[in-house]
Amino acid sequence: MSSENEKRTPSFGQSLFVFASIVAFLIAGIMWLHVDIHVLLILGLAVATVVSMKLGYNFEELTDGMKNSVSRAMTAMMIFILIGAIIGTWITAGTVPALIYYGLQFLTPKFFLPIGLLLCSFTSLATGTSWGTAGTIGIALMGMGVGLGIPAPIVAGMVVSGAFFGDKMSPISDTTNLSAVSAGADLYDHIKAMSYTTIPSYIIAMVIYTFIGFKYANGTGNPEDIEIIQSTIAANFNLNPIVILPMVVLFGLNLKKVPAVPAMVIGAATAIIVAIVFQGTSLSTALTAVNYGYGQETGVALVDNLLMRGGIQNMMWTFSLSFIALCLGGVLEKVGYLRALIVGFIGKIKTAGGLVLTVICSTMLSNAAMGEIYLGIILNGTLYKDEFEKRGLKPAMLSRVLEEGGTLTGPLIPWTTAGAFMATTLGVSTMQLAPFALLNIINPILSIVLSFLGVFVLWENKPIKGLRKKKDNEANAK
């Protein structure tokens, strides 16, 4: 077995080779070979393992890195399973069908997207979870959007934008707290710092969604489709308002800051009870929905496409993809490939704008390499904390940029836990919905542009240009 003394830190060139290999596998496999991402990530893992062993790491040590990576994301992996259970039981209970039914009565195509954005934003802000938002009200909005004749990728992009607004800004969100802790910032200083770039980005996204809605303003969708959806739902479900109870219970528990896993278990259990009492579902059928999702065909393809989903097994493709991505991320983190890349670049950065650009890009790269937003935030917070302090920038500046590069870009990458989850839950591929996740795209770009312009750059001690140049010259002389 190799000892600690025999291990070598990867060079910039070796790190670049590993990352370039992973990117090459993904591009070639997705665009030309049309191979599942699982296989491509395994090939990337194989390359990273071979190079790591040449650096002195044995397979057991690399496996420990994989275990640590998966362990830190265990809550997220459990939520994968529980969201599948919630979707299956909430459809069986009539919760999601009722939201679709009543939503189609009140919403119009012209204002559907901005109203949907607000609904998702308020829900995620109140609950602190983008996944819970997408897996509950997001599912209902997808059904409404399809009924109103709005393309599914546009609706899915809007849901992701609203869901991640709250995930980023809510004081009870895990990523919000994690970013503040990783950067050494006060939580509310962090939220205030994010508001400088998030609010303008949100307004821009809202305006664009409104203009997109105008494209569909002349109609009410396909009236025949809406009638078919509503009549079929009414014929197959008891639409008593009490069927909304599972959503009320889950949101209430989230507001009381009950941990996500037990809150979701209670939400699914409440739906099982509602399904038995109000929908006349047998206990066996309700429990089967936990594992396999809603399975009662209505005979109407349009409605079945909306409702025949959910269940633990429906999340297994996503679960396995995330597991492989986390294993790859564990090896990359264990050996220090990303750290070697960043160290190679950071000394060449001279401006605050350049530093913001670098952090956003490296945090996004971390998401892609390690498959998990949490890991990217923790790693980059650790790597850049001293650099931001040395340059006189506030910790809240770093925490803000971590969220812009980490939290917001996670759902735009197909193999991350967030990207895989959103695609599976909303029924739209990441590549299709990503161009319409406007907040997630606009916010990082706006932050970079403003930073280069010197706007909303949060200084603790702003360096004087001449003094900074003198210090740089002294450092170079040493």
C-alpha positions in Angstrom: 0.0 0.0 0.0 1.2 3.6 -0.7 2.1 5.7 2.2 1.2 9.4 2.6 4.8 10.3 1.7 4.5 8.6 -1.7 1.5 10.6 -2.8 2.1 13.5 -5.2 -0.1 16.6 -5.7 -1.5 16.6 -9.2 0.1 19.2 -11.5 -1.9 21.8 -13.4 -1.3 19.8 -16.6 -2.5 16.5 -15.0 -5.5 18.2 -13.6 -6.3 19.8 -16.9 -6.0 16.4 -18.6 -8.4 14.7 -16.2 -11.0 17.4 -16.6 -10.6 17.6 -20.4 -11.0 13.9 -20.6 -14.3 14.0 -18.7 -15.6 16.9 -20.8 -14.5 15.1 -24.0 -16.3 11.9 -23.0 -19.5 13.8 -22.2 -19.5 15.9 -25.4 -18.7 13.0 -27.7 -21.1 10.6 -25.9 -24.1 13.0 -25.7 -23.8 14.7 -29.1 -22.5 11.9 -31.4 -22.8 8.5 -29.8 -26.1 9.2 -27.9 -24.9 7.1 -24.9 -26.4 7.5 -21.5 -24.6 9.9 -19.2 -24.1 7.1 -16.6 -21.7 5.3 -18.9 -19.8 8.5 -19.8 -19.3 9.4 -16.2 -18.0 5.9 -15.5 -15.4 6.4 -18.2 -14.4 9.7 -16.7 -14.2 8.0 -13.3 -11.9 5.3 -14.8 -9.5 8.0 -16.2 -9.5 9.9 -12.9 -8.8 6.6 -11.0 -5.9 5.6 -13.2 -4.2 9.0 -13.0 -4.8 9.1 -9.3 -3.1 5.7 -8.8 -0.1 6.9 -10.8 0.1 9.8 -8.2 0.4 7.3 -5.4 -3.2 6.7 -4.3 -4.4 3.1 -4.0 -7.9 2.0 -4.9 -9.0 1.7 -1.2 -8.1 5.4 -0.6 -10.0 6.5 -3.7 -13.0 4.4 -2.6 -12.9 6.3 0.7 -13.1 9.5 -1.2 -16.2 8.2 -3.1 -17.8 7.1 0.2 -17.2 10.6 1.8 -18.7 12.3 -1.2 -21.8 10.1 -1.2 -22.1 10.4 2.5 -22.2 14.2 2.5 -25.0 14.1 -0.1 -27.0 11.4 1.6 -29.8 13.7 2.6 -30.2 14.8 -1.0 -30.2 11.2 -2.1 -32.9 10.4 0.4 -34.9 13.3 -0.8 -34.8 11.8 -4.3 -36.6 8.8 -3.0 -39.1 10.8 -0.9 -40.0 13.2 -3.7 -40.9 10.2 -5.9 -43.1 8.9 -3.0 -44.7 12.3 -2.6 -45.5 12.7 -6.3 -47.0 9.3 -6.5 -49.1 9.7 -3.3 -50.2 13.2 -4.0 -51.5 12.3 -7.4 -53.3 9.3 -5.9 -54.8 11.5 -3.2 -56.1 14.0 -5.8 -53.9 16.8 -4.6 -52.0 17.4 -7.9 -55.1 16.8 -10.0 -57.1 19.3 -8.0 -54.4 22.0 -8.4 -54.4 21.3 -12.2 -58.2 21.4 -12.4 -58.7 24.6 -10.5 -55.6 26.3 -12.0 -57.0 25.8 -15.5 -60.2 27.6 -14.5 -58.4 30.7 -13.3 -55.1 31.1 -15.2 -54.7 32.3 -18.8 -51.8 31.8 -21.1 -51.0 35.5 -21.2 -50.2 35.7 -17.5 -49.5 32.1 -16.7 -45.6 32.3 -16.8 -45.2 35.4 -14.5 -47.9 34.1 -12.1 -46.3 30.7 -12.1 -42.9 32.3 -11.4 -44.3 34.1 -8.4 -46.0 31.0 -7.1 -42.9 29.0 -7.3 -40.8 31.8 -5.8 -43.1 32.3 -2.8 -43.3 28.5 -2.2 -39.5 28.0 -2.3 -38.9 31.2 -0.3 -41.3 29.9 2.4 -40.1 26.3 2.4 -36.4 26.8 1.5 -36.4 24.0 -1.0 -36.3 24.0 -4.7 -36.8 20.3 -5.0 -39.9 20.3 -2.8 -41.3 23.2 -4.9 -40.7 21.5 -8.2 -42.0 18.2 -6.9 -45.3 19.7 -5.7 -46.6 22.9 -7.2 -44.1 22.5 -10.1 -45.8 19.3 -11.2 -49.2 21.0 -11.1 -47.9 24.0 -13.1 -46.6 21.6 -15.7 -50.0 20.2 -16.1 -51.7 23.6 -16.3 -49.1 24.9 -18.8 -49.6 21.9 -21.1 -53.4 22.4 -20.9 -53.0 26.1 -21.8 -50.9 25.3 -24.8 -47.5 26.6 -23.5 -44.6 24.3 -24.5 -43.4 22.1 -21.7 -39.7 23.3 -21.8 -40.8 26.9 -21.2 -42.9 26.0 -18.3 -40.2 23.8 -16.8 -37.6 26.6 -17.2 -40.0 29.0 -15.4 -40.5 26.4 -12.6 -36.7 26.0 -12.1 -36.2 29.8 -12.0 -38.9 30.3 -9.3 -37.8 27.3 -7.4 -34.2 28.3 -7.2 -35.0 31.9 -6.4 -36.2 30.7 -3.0 -33.5 28.1 -2.7 -31.0 30.9 -3.1 -32.7 33.6 -1.0 -34.6 31.9 1.8 -33.0 32.1 5.3 -34.1 28.5 5.9 -32.5 27.1 2.7 -29.6 24.7 3.1 -27.6 26.3 0.3 -28.1 29.8 1.6 -26.8 28.8 5.1 -24.1 26.6 3.6 -22.7 29.4 1.4 -22.7 31.9 4.3 -20.9 29.4 6.6 -18.4 28.4 3.8 -17.4 32.0 3.2 -17.5 33.1 6.9 -20.3 35.6 6.3 -23.3 36.5 8.5 -26.4 34.9 7.1 -28.4 38.1 6.7 -25.4 40.0 5.3 -25.2 37.2 2.7 -28.9 37.5 1.8 -28.6 41.3 1.6 -25.5 40.9 -0.7 -27.4 38.5 -3.0 -30.3 40.9 -3.3 -28.2 43.4 -5.2 -27.9 41.1 -8.2 -30.8 38.7 -7.7 -33.6 41.3 -7.6 -32.6 43.0 -10.9 -32.1 39.6 -12.5 -35.5 38.5 -11.2 -37.2 41.6 -12.7 -35.5 41.0 -16.0 -36.6 37.4 -16.0 -40.2 38.4 -15.1 -40.4 40.9 -17.9 -39.1 38.3 -20.4 -41.6 35.6 -19.2 -44.3 38.2 -19.5 -43.4 38.9 -23.1 -43.2 35.2 -23.9 -46.7 34.9 -22.4 -47.9 37.6 -24.9 -47.1 35.2 -27.7 -49.9 32.9 -26.3 -52.2 35.8 -25.3 -54.6 35.4 -28.2 -55.8 32.1 -27.1 -56.8 30.1 -24.0 -54.7 27.1 -25.1 -56.7 24.5 -26.8 -60.2 24.7 -25.4 -60.9 21.1 -26.3 -57.8 19.9 -24.5 -58.6 21.9 -21.4 -62.2 20.5 -21.4 -60.8 17.0 -21.8 -58.3 17.4 -18.9 -60.9 19.0 -16.5 -63.7 16.5 -17.3 -61.4 13.5 -17.1 -59.9 14.7 -13.8 -63.4 15.4 -12.4 -64.6 12.0 -13.4 -61.7 10.1 -11.8 -61.0 12.2 -8.6 -63.0 13.6 -5.7 -62.0 17.3 -6.0 -63.1 18.3 -2.5 -60.7 21.1 -1.3 -59.6 18.9 1.6 -57.5 16.9 -0.9 -55.1 19.9 -0.8 -54.3 18.9 2.9 -51.0 17.0 2.1 -49.5 20.2 0.6 -50.7 22.3 3.5 -49.2 19.9 6.0 -45.9 19.7 4.2 -45.6 23.5 3.8 -46.6 24.0 7.5 -43.9 21.6 8.6 -41.3 23.3 6.4 -42.3 26.7 7.9 -41.8 25.3 11.4 -38.3 24.2 10.2 -39.0 20.5 10.6 -36.1 18.6 8.9 -36.9 17.8 5.2 -36.8 14.0 5.5 -39.4 13.5 8.3 -41.5 16.4 6.9 -41.7 14.7 3.5 -42.5 11.3 5.1 -45.4 12.9 7.0 -46.5 14.7 3.8 -46.6 11.3 1.9 -48.4 9.6 4.8 -51.0 12.4 4.9 -51.6 11.8 1.2 -52.1 8.1 1.7 -54.8 8.8 4.3 -56.5 11.3 2.0 -56.4 8.9 -0.9 -58.1 6.2 1.2 -60.7 8.5 2.8 -61.6 10.8 -0.2 -60.6 8.8 -3.3 -61.8 5.4 -2.1 -58.3 4.0 -2.8 -57.4 0.7 -1.1 -54.4 0.7 1.3 -52.6 -1.6 -1.1 -53.0 0.7 -4.1 -52.0 3.7 -2.0 -48.8 2.0 -0.8 -48.1 0.8 -4.3 -48.2 4.4 -5.5 -45.3 5.1 -3.0 -43.0 2.8 -5.0 -44.4 2.8 -8.6 -46.4 6.1 -8.7 -49.9 6.7 -9.8 -51.0 3.7 -11.9 -54.7 4.1 -12.7 -55.1 4.8 -16.4 -58.0 7.1 -17.3 -58.1 6.0 -20.9 -57.3 9.6 -22.0 -53.7 9.8 -23.2 -53.5 13.5 -22.6 -54.4 13.1 -18.9 -52.4 9.9 -18.4 -49.3 11.7 -19.7 -49.8 14.3 -16.9 -50.7 11.9 -14.1 -49.0 8.6 -14.7 -45.8 9.4 -12.9 -44.1 9.5 -9.5 -43.0 6.7 -7.2 -39.6 5.6 -5.9 -38.8 3.5 -8.9 -39.3 6.5 -11.2 -36.4 8.2 -9.4 -33.9 5.4 -9.7 -32.5 6.5 -13.1 -31.8 9.9 -11.4 -30.6 8.3 -8.2 -28.0 6.1 -10.0 -26.8 9.0 -12.2 -26.2 11.1 -9.1 -24.5 8.2 -7.3 -21.9 7.8 -10.1 -21.4 11.6 -10.4 -20.8 11.8 -6.6 -18.3 9.0 -6.8 -16.4 10.8 -9.6 -16.5 14.0 -7.5 -15.2 12.2 -4.5 -12.1 11.1 -6.4 -11.5 14.5 -7.9 -11.8 16.1 -4.4 -9.7 13.5 -2.6 -6.7 13.9 -5.0 -7.2 17.7 -5.3 -7.5 18.2 -9.1 -9.8 21.2 -8.9 -7.6 22.8 -6.3 -4.6 22.4 -8.6 -6.4 24.1 -11.5 -7.6 27.0 -9.4 -4.1 27.6 -7.9 -2.8 27.7 -11.4 -5.1 30.5 -12.3 -5.7 32.6 -9.2 -2.3 34.3 -9.2 -3.0 35.9 -12.6 -6.2 37.6 -11.5 -5.8 41.3 -10.9 -9.3 42.7 -10.6 -12.4 42.1 -8.5 -14.3 41.4 -11.7 -11.8 38.8 -12.8 -12.0 37.2 -9.3 -15.9 37.1 -9.5 -15.7 35.5 -13.0 -13.2 32.9 -11.8 -15.2 31.9 -8.7 -18.4 31.6 -10.7 -16.7 29.5 -13.4 -14.8 27.3 -10.9 -18.0 26.7 -8.8 -19.9 25.8 -12.0 -17.0 23.5 -12.9 -17.2 22.0 -9.4 -20.9 21.3 -10.0 -20.1 19.5 -13.3 -17.1 17.6 -11.9 -18.6 16.5 -8.5 -22.3 16.3 -9.4 -23.4 18.1 -6.3 -24.1 21.8 -5.4 -23.1 21.4 -1.8 -19.7 20.0 -2.5 -18.9 22.8 -5.0 -20.0 25.5 -2.5 -17.9 24.0 0.4 -14.8 23.4 -1.8 -14.8 26.9 -3.4 -15.6 28.6 -0.2 -12.6 27.0 1.4 -10.3 27.7 -1.6 -11.2 31.4 -2.1 -11.9 32.6 1.5 -8.4 33.8 2.2 -8.0 35.3 -1.2 -11.1 37.5 -0.8 -9.9 38.5 2.6 -6.4 39.4 1.3 -7.9 41.5 -1.4 -10.2 43.4 1.0 -13.5 42.0 -0.1 -16.3 41.2 2.3 -17.1 37.5 3.1 -20.6 38.2 1.9 -19.2 39.0 -1.5 -17.7 35.5 -1.7 -20.9 33.9 -0.4 -23.0 35.7 -3.0 -20.8 34.6 -5.8 -20.8 31.0 -4.5 -24.6 30.9 -4.9 -24.5 32.5 -8.3 -22.0 30.0 -9.6 -23.1 27.0 -7.6 -26.8 27.1 -6.6 -28.1 28.6 -9.8 -26.0 26.6 -12.3 -26.6 23.2 -10.6 -30.0 22.5 -12.3 -28.6 23.4 -15.7 -26.1 20.5 -15.8 -27.8 17.2 -16.7 -25.7 14.9 -14.4 -25.8 16.9 -11.2 -28.2 15.8 -8.5 -30.2 19.0 -9.1 -30.2 18.8 -12.9 -31.1 15.1 -12.9 -33.9 15.7 -10.3 -35.5 18.6 -12.1 -35.5 16.8 -15.5 -37.0 13.6 -14.0 -39.6 15.4 -11.9 -40.8 17.9 -14.5 -40.5 15.4 -17.4 -38.4 17.7 -19.6 -34.7 17.1 -20.3 -32.1 19.5 -18.8 -31.0 20.6 -22.3 -34.5 21.5 -23.2 -35.4 23.5 -20.1 -32.1 25.2 -19.5 -32.5 28.0 -22.1 -35.8 29.0 -20.3 -34.4 28.9 -16.8 -33.9 32.7 -17.2 -33.1 33.6 -13.6 -30.4 30.9 -13.4 -28.8 32.2 -16.6 -29.2 36.0 -16.1 -28.1 36.3 -12.5 -24.5 34.9 -12.9 -24.0 36.9 -16.1 -25.3 40.1 -14.5 -23.1 39.6 -11.5 -20.0 39.2 -13.6 -20.8 42.3 -15.7 -21.5 44.5 -12.7 -18.3 43.3 -11.0 -16.2 44.4 -13.9 -18.0 47.7 -13.9 -17.3 48.1 -10.1 -21.0 48.0 -9.3 -22.1 46.1 -6.1 -18.6 45.0 -5.3 -18.6 44.7 -1.6 -15.3 46.0 -0.1 -14.2 45.6 3.5 -11.1 47.7 2.8 -10.9 48.9 -0.8 -7.2 49.0 -1.9 -5.7 52.2 -3.3 -4.5 51.5 -6.8 -1.0 52.9 -6.3 -0.6 51.1 -3.0 -1.8 47.8 -4.4 0.6 48.1 -7.3 3.5 48.7 -4.9 2.5 45.7 -2.8 2.3 43.6 -6.0 5.8 44.7 -7.0 7.2 43.9 -3.6 5.6 40.5 -3.6 7.0 39.8 -7.1 10.5 41.0 -5.9 10.3 38.5 -3.0 
